[in-house]
Amino acid sequence: MDVTTLDRLLSAAAKSGASDIHLKSGAQPAIRMAGVLTPVRTPALAADDMQRIVGRLVSQRPDAPQVATILELDTSYAIEGVARFRVSIYRQRGDLAAVLRVIPFVIPTFEQLGLPPVVEKIAAEPRGLVLVTGITGSGKTSTLAAIVDWINQREARHILTIEDPVEYLHSDRKSRVSQREVGMDTAGFAVALRAGMRQDPDVILVGELRDLETVDTALKAAETGHLVLATIHTQDAPGTIERIIGMFPAEAESNIRMRLAEVLRAVICQRLVPAASGQGRVLVAEILVNTLAVQSMIRQPEKMGGLKDYIERGGEVYGTQSFDQHLVALHREGKITMDVAVAAASSPSELQRAVMLEG
């Protein structure tokens, strides 16, 4: 496969709505559509093909490495007028392989993503910590990009992003946006966060809270009056809080609970499920908004068991919702099937009961 054919393949995948493109020696290229990985009807890629492909994928980096030296590398690639791609290059069985995630040039809105109205209130927070969580491929990056774009269109702020790699590109509108890429513009998340505190930011986006040092520095940034937006790989709101606390030594637990209770503003947990139409996927979100009651639960671990019930009861007043509540609403609106709702539910029996009561 030559570089022209590569760009044609990537362009066709992006325009068809694919989320990912898989490339490796000895196999046909494959694309992921609506969560399903399907081979492309082209010849299998040879090792020489992958050498040329990887050379092309790293060619837009100012510090492009020698292909022969690459073991694993995260980077980005763009095709003008089509899309950007988050690229993960690696080796398997000694040969090169790559997976590319499609990143549209146009930043989606909250409505386009299917996020509830309360997310606008969360984006308007002047300070504190907002966490967007979910498994890999659940749309966390798109949600963070939408929040940054919402602020950028409305507020005169300095927004600093720290990403690995930079995905969505933000142009200055009302805000000034500085985007730093790990490995190119900075050595790592924690060092960029520390340096960022001296760069007069109002909003700091951290691509991922990977380790204790980054989490601790993010908390400090939120404590000193900044709005910190970050992602973490957790599956629901209660699990997110416990994961943050669990990253610190046991002797620091009480202190971390106090700090987190004070700075946390909201947790947005996401999943993507197949749409009833068979075209694409639908976002399901669990939303936790911090209140005095939630602060009390975070500070006192014996009260954390009541958080799930609080999320389910706080919708009308605070805009909170559980995954299962959102699944019921999506089924009511005809956006997902009952089978999909039950399969994705945290409590399938309770979800079925809720649907029956609505019917």
DOLO-935210 format. One record per residue (C-alpha): residue in three letters; residue number from 1; x, y, z. Coordinates in steps of 0.5 Angstrom, whole numbers. Layout:
<site residuo="ALA" num="NUM" u="X" v="Y" w="Z"/>
...
This chain:
<site residuo="MET" num="1" u="0" v="0" w="0"/>
<site residuo="ASP" num="2" u="3" v="7" w="-2"/>
<site residuo="VAL" num="3" u="2" v="13" w="2"/>
<site residuo="THR" num="4" u="-4" v="16" w="-3"/>
<site residuo="THR" num="5" u="-8" v="9" w="-2"/>
<site residuo="LEU" num="6" u="-7" v="10" w="5"/>
<site residuo="ASP" num="7" u="-10" v="17" w="5"/>
<site residuo="ARG" num="8" u="-16" v="15" w="1"/>
<site residuo="LEU" num="9" u="-17" v="9" w="6"/>
<site residuo="LEU" num="10" u="-17" v="14" w="12"/>
<site residuo="SER" num="11" u="-21" v="19" w="8"/>
<site residuo="ALA" num="12" u="-26" v="14" w="6"/>
<site residuo="ALA" num="13" u="-27" v="11" w="13"/>
<site residuo="ALA" num="14" u="-28" v="18" w="16"/>
<site residuo="LYS" num="15" u="-33" v="20" w="11"/>
<site residuo="SER" num="16" u="-37" v="13" w="13"/>
<site residuo="GLY" num="17" u="-37" v="15" w="20"/>
<site residuo="ALA" num="18" u="-32" v="10" w="22"/>
<site residuo="SER" num="19" u="-29" v="11" w="29"/>
<site residuo="ASP" num="20" u="-22" v="7" w="28"/>
<site residuo="ILE" num="21" u="-18" v="4" w="23"/>
<site residuo="HIS" num="22" u="-13" v="-2" w="25"/>
<site residuo="LEU" num="23" u="-7" v="-4" w="20"/>
<site residuo="LYS" num="24" u="-2" v="-9" w="21"/>
<site residuo="SER" num="25" u="3" v="-14" w="17"/>
<site residuo="GLY" num="26" u="0" v="-20" w="15"/>
<site residuo="ALA" num="27" u="-8" v="-18" w="15"/>
<site residuo="GLN" num="28" u="-13" v="-14" w="11"/>
<site residuo="PRO" num="29" u="-14" v="-7" w="14"/>
<site residuo="ALA" num="30" u="-20" v="-6" w="18"/>
<site residuo="ILE" num="31" u="-25" v="-1" w="21"/>
<site residuo="ARG" num="32" u="-29" v="0" w="27"/>
<site residuo="MET" num="33" u="-37" v="2" w="25"/>
<site residuo="ALA" num="34" u="-42" v="3" w="31"/>
<site residuo="GLY" num="35" u="-37" v="-2" w="35"/>
<site residuo="VAL" num="36" u="-36" v="-7" w="30"/>
<site residuo="LEU" num="37" u="-29" v="-9" w="27"/>
<site residuo="THR" num="38" u="-30" v="-11" w="20"/>
<site residuo="PRO" num="39" u="-24" v="-12" w="15"/>
<site residuo="VAL" num="40" u="-24" v="-8" w="9"/>
<site residuo="ARG" num="41" u="-24" v="-12" w="2"/>
<site residuo="THR" num="42" u="-17" v="-10" w="0"/>
<site residuo="PRO" num="43" u="-10" v="-15" w="0"/>
<site residuo="ALA" num="44" u="-7" v="-16" w="6"/>
<site residuo="LEU" num="45" u="-1" v="-11" w="8"/>
<site residuo="ALA" num="46" u="6" v="-14" w="8"/>
<site residuo="ALA" num="47" u="11" v="-12" w="13"/>
<site residuo="ASP" num="48" u="14" v="-7" w="7"/>
<site residuo="ASP" num="49" u="7" v="-3" w="7"/>
<site residuo="MET" num="50" u="7" v="-2" w="14"/>
<site residuo="GLN" num="51" u="14" v="1" w="14"/>
<site residuo="ARG" num="52" u="12" v="6" w="9"/>
<site residuo="ILE" num="53" u="5" v="7" w="13"/>
<site residuo="VAL" num="54" u="8" v="8" w="19"/>
<site residuo="GLY" num="55" u="13" v="13" w="16"/>
<site residuo="ARG" num="56" u="8" v="17" w="13"/>
<site residuo="LEU" num="57" u="4" v="17" w="20"/>
<site residuo="VAL" num="58" u="10" v="20" w="23"/>
<site residuo="SER" num="59" u="12" v="25" w="18"/>
<site residuo="GLN" num="60" u="8" v="31" w="21"/>
<site residuo="ARG" num="61" u="12" v="31" w="27"/>
<site residuo="PRO" num="62" u="17" v="36" w="28"/>
<site residuo="ASP" num="63" u="21" v="31" w="31"/>
<site residuo="ALA" num="64" u="19" v="25" w="27"/>
<site residuo="PRO" num="65" u="23" v="19" w="29"/>
<site residuo="GLN" num="66" u="27" v="13" w="25"/>
<site residuo="VAL" num="67" u="21" v="8" w="23"/>
<site residuo="ALA" num="68" u="26" v="2" w="25"/>
<site residuo="THR" num="69" u="27" v="5" w="32"/>
<site residuo="ILE" num="70" u="19" v="5" w="34"/>
<site residuo="LEU" num="71" u="17" v="0" w="39"/>
<site residuo="GLU" num="72" u="11" v="4" w="41"/>
<site residuo="LEU" num="73" u="9" v="11" w="40"/>
<site residuo="ASP" num="74" u="3" v="16" w="40"/>
<site residuo="THR" num="75" u="2" v="21" w="35"/>
<site residuo="SER" num="76" u="-3" v="25" w="31"/>
<site residuo="TYR" num="77" u="-4" v="25" w="23"/>
<site residuo="ALA" num="78" u="-8" v="30" w="19"/>
<site residuo="ILE" num="79" u="-11" v="30" w="12"/>
<site residuo="GLU" num="80" u="-13" v="37" w="10"/>
<site residuo="GLY" num="81" u="-21" v="38" w="9"/>
<site residuo="VAL" num="82" u="-22" v="31" w="12"/>
<site residuo="ALA" num="83" u="-20" v="29" w="19"/>
<site residuo="ARG" num="84" u="-15" v="29" w="24"/>
<site residuo="PHE" num="85" u="-13" v="22" w="27"/>
<site residuo="ARG" num="86" u="-10" v="20" w="34"/>
<site residuo="VAL" num="87" u="-5" v="15" w="32"/>
<site residuo="SER" num="88" u="-2" v="9" w="36"/>
<site residuo="ILE" num="89" u="4" v="5" w="33"/>
<site residuo="TYR" num="90" u="6" v="-1" w="36"/>
<site residuo="ARG" num="91" u="10" v="-8" w="34"/>
<site residuo="GLN" num="92" u="7" v="-15" w="35"/>
<site residuo="ARG" num="93" u="11" v="-21" w="33"/>
<site residuo="GLY" num="94" u="16" v="-16" w="31"/>
<site residuo="ASP" num="95" u="12" v="-12" w="26"/>
<site residuo="LEU" num="96" u="9" v="-6" w="26"/>
<site residuo="ALA" num="97" u="2" v="-4" w="27"/>
<site residuo="ALA" num="98" u="-2" v="2" w="28"/>
<site residuo="VAL" num="99" u="-9" v="4" w="30"/>
<site residuo="LEU" num="100" u="-12" v="10" w="28"/>
<site residuo="ARG" num="101" u="-18" v="14" w="32"/>
<site residuo="VAL" num="102" u="-22" v="19" w="27"/>
<site residuo="ILE" num="103" u="-22" v="26" w="30"/>
<site residuo="PRO" num="104" u="-27" v="30" w="26"/>
<site residuo="PHE" num="105" u="-25" v="37" w="25"/>
<site residuo="VAL" num="106" u="-31" v="40" w="27"/>
<site residuo="ILE" num="107" u="-32" v="40" w="35"/>
<site residuo="PRO" num="108" u="-39" v="37" w="37"/>
<site residuo="THR" num="109" u="-44" v="41" w="41"/>
<site residuo="PHE" num="110" u="-47" v="38" w="47"/>
<site residuo="GLU" num="111" u="-54" v="37" w="43"/>
<site residuo="GLN" num="112" u="-50" v="33" w="38"/>
<site residuo="LEU" num="113" u="-47" v="29" w="43"/>
<site residuo="GLY" num="114" u="-53" v="27" w="47"/>
<site residuo="LEU" num="115" u="-51" v="30" w="53"/>
<site residuo="PRO" num="116" u="-56" v="33" w="58"/>
<site residuo="PRO" num="117" u="-58" v="40" w="59"/>
<site residuo="VAL" num="118" u="-54" v="40" w="66"/>
<site residuo="VAL" num="119" u="-47" v="40" w="62"/>
<site residuo="GLU" num="120" u="-48" v="47" w="60"/>
<site residuo="LYS" num="121" u="-48" v="49" w="68"/>
<site residuo="ILE" num="122" u="-42" v="44" w="69"/>
<site residuo="ALA" num="123" u="-38" v="48" w="64"/>
<site residuo="ALA" num="124" u="-40" v="55" w="66"/>
<site residuo="GLU" num="125" u="-37" v="53" w="73"/>
<site residuo="PRO" num="126" u="-31" v="58" w="75"/>
<site residuo="ARG" num="127" u="-27" v="54" w="79"/>
<site residuo="GLY" num="128" u="-26" v="46" w="81"/>
<site residuo="LEU" num="129" u="-25" v="39" w="78"/>
<site residuo="VAL" num="130" u="-30" v="36" w="73"/>
<site residuo="LEU" num="131" u="-28" v="29" w="71"/>
<site residuo="VAL" num="132" u="-31" v="26" w="65"/>
<site residuo="THR" num="133" u="-30" v="18" w="66"/>
<site residuo="GLY" num="134" u="-31" v="12" w="62"/>
<site residuo="ILE" num="135" u="-28" v="6" w="58"/>
<site residuo="THR" num="136" u="-23" v="7" w="52"/>
<site residuo="GLY" num="137" u="-28" v="9" w="46"/>
<site residuo="SER" num="138" u="-33" v="12" w="50"/>
<site residuo="GLY" num="139" u="-33" v="19" w="48"/>
<site residuo="LYS" num="140" u="-29" v="22" w="53"/>
<site residuo="THR" num="141" u="-25" v="26" w="49"/>
<site residuo="SER" num="142" u="-31" v="29" w="45"/>
<site residuo="THR" num="143" u="-34" v="31" w="51"/>
<site residuo="LEU" num="144" u="-28" v="35" w="54"/>
<site residuo="ALA" num="145" u="-27" v="38" w="47"/>
<site residuo="ALA" num="146" u="-35" v="40" w="47"/>
<site residuo="ILE" num="147" u="-34" v="43" w="54"/>
<site residuo="VAL" num="148" u="-27" v="47" w="52"/>
<site residuo="ASP" num="149" u="-31" v="50" w="46"/>
<site residuo="TRP" num="150" u="-37" v="52" w="50"/>
<site residuo="ILE" num="151" u="-33" v="56" w="54"/>
<site residuo="ASN" num="152" u="-28" v="59" w="48"/>
<site residuo="GLN" num="153" u="-35" v="61" w="45"/>
<site residuo="ARG" num="154" u="-37" v="65" w="51"/>
<site residuo="GLU" num="155" u="-32" v="67" w="56"/>
<site residuo="ALA" num="156" u="-25" v="71" w="56"/>
<site residuo="ARG" num="157" u="-21" v="66" w="59"/>
<site residuo="HIS" num="158" u="-14" v="63" w="58"/>
<site residuo="ILE" num="159" u="-15" v="55" w="57"/>
<site residuo="LEU" num="160" u="-9" v="51" w="57"/>
<site residuo="THR" num="161" u="-10" v="44" w="55"/>
<site residuo="ILE" num="162" u="-5" v="38" w="56"/>
<site residuo="GLU" num="163" u="-6" v="32" w="52"/>
<site residuo="ASP" num="164" u="-3" v="26" w="49"/>
<site residuo="PRO" num="165" u="-3" v="27" w="43"/>
<site residuo="VAL" num="166" u="-7" v="33" w="42"/>
<site residuo="GLU" num="167" u="-14" v="31" w="38"/>
<site residuo="TYR" num="168" u="-19" v="36" w="37"/>
<site residuo="LEU" num="169" u="-16" v="43" w="35"/>
<site residuo="HIS" num="170" u="-19" v="49" w="38"/>
<site residuo="SER" num="171" u="-18" v="56" w="35"/>
<site residuo="ASP" num="172" u="-18" v="62" w="39"/>
<site residuo="ARG" num="173" u="-25" v="65" w="40"/>
<site residuo="LYS" num="174" u="-27" v="69" w="46"/>
<site residuo="SER" num="175" u="-22" v="65" w="50"/>
<site residuo="ARG" num="176" u="-14" v="64" w="48"/>
<site residuo="VAL" num="177" u="-13" v="57" w="48"/>
<site residuo="SER" num="178" u="-6" v="54" w="49"/>
<site residuo="GLN" num="179" u="-5" v="46" w="47"/>
<site residuo="ARG" num="180" u="1" v="42" w="49"/>
<site residuo="GLU" num="181" u="2" v="35" w="47"/>
<site residuo="VAL" num="182" u="6" v="30" w="52"/>
<site residuo="GLY" num="183" u="12" v="28" w="48"/>
<site residuo="MET" num="184" u="13" v="34" w="44"/>
<site residuo="ASP" num="185" u="11" v="40" w="48"/>
<site residuo="THR" num="186" u="12" v="37" w="55"/>
<site residuo="ALA" num="187" u="15" v="31" w="58"/>
<site residuo="GLY" num="188" u="9" v="29" w="62"/>
<site residuo="PHE" num="189" u="2" v="31" w="65"/>
<site residuo="ALA" num="190" u="5" v="32" w="72"/>
<site residuo="VAL" num="191" u="11" v="37" w="70"/>
<site residuo="ALA" num="192" u="6" v="41" w="65"/>
<site residuo="LEU" num="193" u="1" v="42" w="70"/>
<site residuo="ARG" num="194" u="6" v="44" w="75"/>
<site residuo="ALA" num="195" u="9" v="49" w="70"/>
<site residuo="GLY" num="196" u="2" v="51" w="67"/>
<site residuo="MET" num="197" u="0" v="54" w="74"/>
<site residuo="ARG" num="198" u="5" v="59" w="72"/>
<site residuo="GLN" num="199" u="2" v="61" w="65"/>
<site residuo="ASP" num="200" u="-4" v="65" w="68"/>
<site residuo="PRO" num="201" u="-9" v="59" w="66"/>
<site residuo="ASP" num="202" u="-17" v="60" w="68"/>
<site residuo="VAL" num="203" u="-18" v="53" w="65"/>
<site residuo="ILE" num="204" u="-14" v="47" w="65"/>
<site residuo="LEU" num="205" u="-15" v="41" w="61"/>
<site residuo="VAL" num="206" u="-12" v="34" w="63"/>
<site residuo="GLY" num="207" u="-12" v="29" w="58"/>
<site residuo="GLU" num="208" u="-12" v="23" w="63"/>
<site residuo="LEU" num="209" u="-11" v="23" w="71"/>
<site residuo="ARG" num="210" u="-6" v="17" w="70"/>
<site residuo="ASP" num="211" u="-2" v="17" w="77"/>
<site residuo="LEU" num="212" u="-2" v="20" w="84"/>
<site residuo="GLU" num="213" u="3" v="26" w="82"/>
<site residuo="THR" num="214" u="-2" v="28" w="76"/>
<site residuo="VAL" num="215" u="-8" v="27" w="81"/>
<site residuo="ASP" num="216" u="-5" v="31" w="87"/>
<site residuo="THR" num="217" u="-3" v="37" w="82"/>
<site residuo="ALA" num="218" u="-10" v="37" w="79"/>
<site residuo="LEU" num="219" u="-13" v="38" w="86"/>
<site residuo="LYS" num="220" u="-8" v="43" w="88"/>
<site residuo="ALA" num="221" u="-10" v="47" w="81"/>
<site residuo="ALA" num="222" u="-17" v="46" w="83"/>
<site residuo="GLU" num="223" u="-16" v="49" w="90"/>
<site residuo="THR" num="224" u="-12" v="55" w="87"/>
<site residuo="GLY" num="225" u="-18" v="57" w="83"/>
<site residuo="HIS" num="226" u="-18" v="54" w="77"/>
<site residuo="LEU" num="227" u="-23" v="50" w="73"/>
<site residuo="VAL" num="228" u="-20" v="43" w="72"/>
<site residuo="LEU" num="229" u="-23" v="38" w="67"/>
<site residuo="ALA" num="230" u="-20" v="31" w="66"/>
<site residuo="THR" num="231" u="-21" v="24" w="64"/>
<site residuo="ILE" num="232" u="-20" v="18" w="68"/>
<site residuo="HIS" num="233" u="-22" v="11" w="66"/>
<site residuo="THR" num="234" u="-28" v="9" w="71"/>
<site residuo="GLN" num="235" u="-35" v="6" w="70"/>
<site residuo="ASP" num="236" u="-39" v="10" w="74"/>
<site residuo="ALA" num="237" u="-39" v="16" w="79"/>
<site residuo="PRO" num="238" u="-38" v="12" w="86"/>
<site residuo="GLY" num="239" u="-33" v="8" w="83"/>
<site residuo="THR" num="240" u="-29" v="15" w="80"/>
<site residuo="ILE" num="241" u="-29" v="18" w="87"/>
<site residuo="GLU" num="242" u="-27" v="11" w="90"/>
<site residuo="ARG" num="243" u="-21" v="11" w="85"/>
<site residuo="ILE" num="244" u="-19" v="18" w="86"/>
<site residuo="ILE" num="245" u="-18" v="16" w="93"/>
<site residuo="GLY" num="246" u="-15" v="10" w="92"/>
<site residuo="MET" num="247" u="-9" v="12" w="89"/>
<site residuo="PHE" num="248" u="-7" v="16" w="95"/>
<site residuo="PRO" num="249" u="-3" v="12" w="101"/>
<site residuo="ALA" num="250" u="-8" v="9" w="106"/>
<site residuo="GLU" num="251" u="-6" v="14" w="111"/>
<site residuo="ALA" num="252" u="-7" v="20" w="107"/>
<site residuo="GLU" num="253" u="-15" v="18" w="106"/>
<site residuo="SER" num="254" u="-18" v="23" w="111"/>
<site residuo="ASN" num="255" u="-14" v="29" w="108"/>
<site residuo="ILE" num="256" u="-16" v="27" w="100"/>
<site residuo="ARG" num="257" u="-23" v="26" w="102"/>
<site residuo="MET" num="258" u="-23" v="33" w="105"/>
<site residuo="ARG" num="259" u="-20" v="36" w="99"/>
<site residuo="LEU" num="260" u="-24" v="32" w="94"/>
<site residuo="ALA" num="261" u="-30" v="34" w="97"/>
<site residuo="GLU" num="262" u="-29" v="41" w="97"/>
<site residuo="VAL" num="263" u="-26" v="42" w="89"/>
<site residuo="LEU" num="264" u="-30" v="37" w="86"/>
<site residuo="ARG" num="265" u="-36" v="40" w="82"/>
<site residuo="ALA" num="266" u="-39" v="34" w="77"/>
<site residuo="VAL" num="267" u="-37" v="27" w="75"/>
<site residuo="ILE" num="268" u="-40" v="25" w="68"/>
<site residuo="CYS" num="269" u="-39" v="18" w="66"/>
<site residuo="GLN" num="270" u="-40" v="16" w="59"/>
<site residuo="ARG" num="271" u="-42" v="9" w="55"/>
<site residuo="LEU" num="272" u="-44" v="8" w="48"/>
<site residuo="VAL" num="273" u="-49" v="3" w="46"/>
<site residuo="PRO" num="274" u="-52" v="1" w="39"/>
<site residuo="ALA" num="275" u="-57" v="6" w="36"/>
<site residuo="ALA" num="276" u="-64" v="3" w="35"/>
<site residuo="SER" num="277" u="-63" v="5" w="28"/>
<site residuo="GLY" num="278" u="-57" v="1" w="27"/>
<site residuo="GLN" num="279" u="-53" v="7" w="25"/>
<site residuo="GLY" num="280" u="-48" v="9" w="30"/>
<site residuo="ARG" num="281" u="-48" v="9" w="37"/>
<site residuo="VAL" num="282" u="-52" v="13" w="42"/>
<site residuo="LEU" num="283" u="-49" v="16" w="49"/>
<site residuo="VAL" num="284" u="-51" v="14" w="55"/>
<site residuo="ALA" num="285" u="-49" v="19" w="61"/>
<site residuo="GLU" num="286" u="-49" v="18" w="69"/>
<site residuo="ILE" num="287" u="-49" v="25" w="72"/>
<site residuo="LEU" num="288" u="-46" v="27" w="79"/>
<site residuo="VAL" num="289" u="-47" v="34" w="81"/>
<site residuo="ASN" num="290" u="-43" v="36" w="88"/>
<site residuo="THR" num="291" u="-48" v="39" w="93"/>
<site residuo="LEU" num="292" u="-47" v="39" w="101"/>
<site residuo="ALA" num="293" u="-50" v="32" w="101"/>
<site residuo="VAL" num="294" u="-45" v="29" w="96"/>
<site residuo="GLN" num="295" u="-39" v="33" w="100"/>
<site residuo="SER" num="296" u="-42" v="29" w="106"/>
<site residuo="MET" num="297" u="-42" v="23" w="103"/>
<site residuo="ILE" num="298" u="-35" v="24" w="100"/>
<site residuo="ARG" num="299" u="-32" v="26" w="107"/>
<site residuo="GLN" num="300" u="-35" v="20" w="111"/>
<site residuo="PRO" num="301" u="-34" v="13" w="107"/>
<site residuo="GLU" num="302" u="-39" v="10" w="111"/>
<site residuo="LYS" num="303" u="-44" v="14" w="107"/>
<site residuo="MET" num="304" u="-42" v="13" w="100"/>
<site residuo="GLY" num="305" u="-47" v="7" w="100"/>
<site residuo="GLY" num="306" u="-52" v="12" w="99"/>
<site residuo="LEU" num="307" u="-49" v="16" w="93"/>
<site residuo="LYS" num="308" u="-53" v="12" w="88"/>
<site residuo="ASP" num="309" u="-59" v="13" w="91"/>
<site residuo="TYR" num="310" u="-58" v="20" w="91"/>
<site residuo="ILE" num="311" u="-56" v="21" w="84"/>
<site residuo="GLU" num="312" u="-63" v="17" w="82"/>
<site residuo="ARG" num="313" u="-67" v="22" w="86"/>
<site residuo="GLY" num="314" u="-63" v="29" w="85"/>
<site residuo="GLY" num="315" u="-65" v="29" w="77"/>
<site residuo="GLU" num="316" u="-71" v="35" w="78"/>
<site residuo="VAL" num="317" u="-67" v="39" w="83"/>
<site residuo="TYR" num="318" u="-59" v="38" w="81"/>
<site residuo="GLY" num="319" u="-60" v="35" w="74"/>
<site residuo="THR" num="320" u="-57" v="28" w="76"/>
<site residuo="GLN" num="321" u="-58" v="22" w="73"/>
<site residuo="SER" num="322" u="-56" v="15" w="73"/>
<site residuo="PHE" num="323" u="-54" v="10" w="67"/>
<site residuo="ASP" num="324" u="-61" v="6" w="68"/>
<site residuo="GLN" num="325" u="-65" v="12" w="68"/>
<site residuo="HIS" num="326" u="-62" v="15" w="62"/>
<site residuo="LEU" num="327" u="-63" v="8" w="59"/>
<site residuo="VAL" num="328" u="-70" v="8" w="60"/>
<site residuo="ALA" num="329" u="-71" v="15" w="57"/>
<site residuo="LEU" num="330" u="-67" v="13" w="51"/>
<site residuo="HIS" num="331" u="-71" v="7" w="50"/>
<site residuo="ARG" num="332" u="-78" v="11" w="51"/>
<site residuo="GLU" num="333" u="-75" v="16" w="46"/>
<site residuo="GLY" num="334" u="-74" v="10" w="41"/>
<site residuo="LYS" num="335" u="-67" v="11" w="41"/>
<site residuo="ILE" num="336" u="-65" v="5" w="43"/>
<site residuo="THR" num="337" u="-68" v="-2" w="43"/>
<site residuo="MET" num="338" u="-70" v="-6" w="50"/>
<site residuo="ASP" num="339" u="-65" v="-11" w="49"/>
<site residuo="VAL" num="340" u="-59" v="-6" w="48"/>
<site residuo="ALA" num="341" u="-62" v="-2" w="55"/>
<site residuo="VAL" num="342" u="-62" v="-9" w="59"/>
<site residuo="ALA" num="343" u="-55" v="-11" w="56"/>
<site residuo="ALA" num="344" u="-52" v="-4" w="58"/>
<site residuo="ALA" num="345" u="-56" v="-3" w="65"/>
<site residuo="SER" num="346" u="-53" v="-3" w="72"/>
<site residuo="SER" num="347" u="-59" v="-7" w="74"/>
<site residuo="PRO" num="348" u="-63" v="-10" w="69"/>
<site residuo="SER" num="349" u="-69" v="-13" w="73"/>
<site residuo="GLU" num="350" u="-70" v="-6" w="76"/>
<site residuo="LEU" num="351" u="-69" v="-3" w="69"/>
<site residuo="GLN" num="352" u="-74" v="-7" w="66"/>
<site residuo="ARG" num="353" u="-79" v="-6" w="72"/>
<site residuo="ALA" num="354" u="-78" v="2" w="71"/>
<site residuo="VAL" num="355" u="-80" v="1" w="63"/>
<site residuo="MET" num="356" u="-86" v="-3" w="65"/>
<site residuo="LEU" num="357" u="-88" v="2" w="70"/>
<site residuo="GLU" num="358" u="-88" v="7" w="64"/>
<site residuo="GLY" num="359" u="-92" v="3" w="60"/>
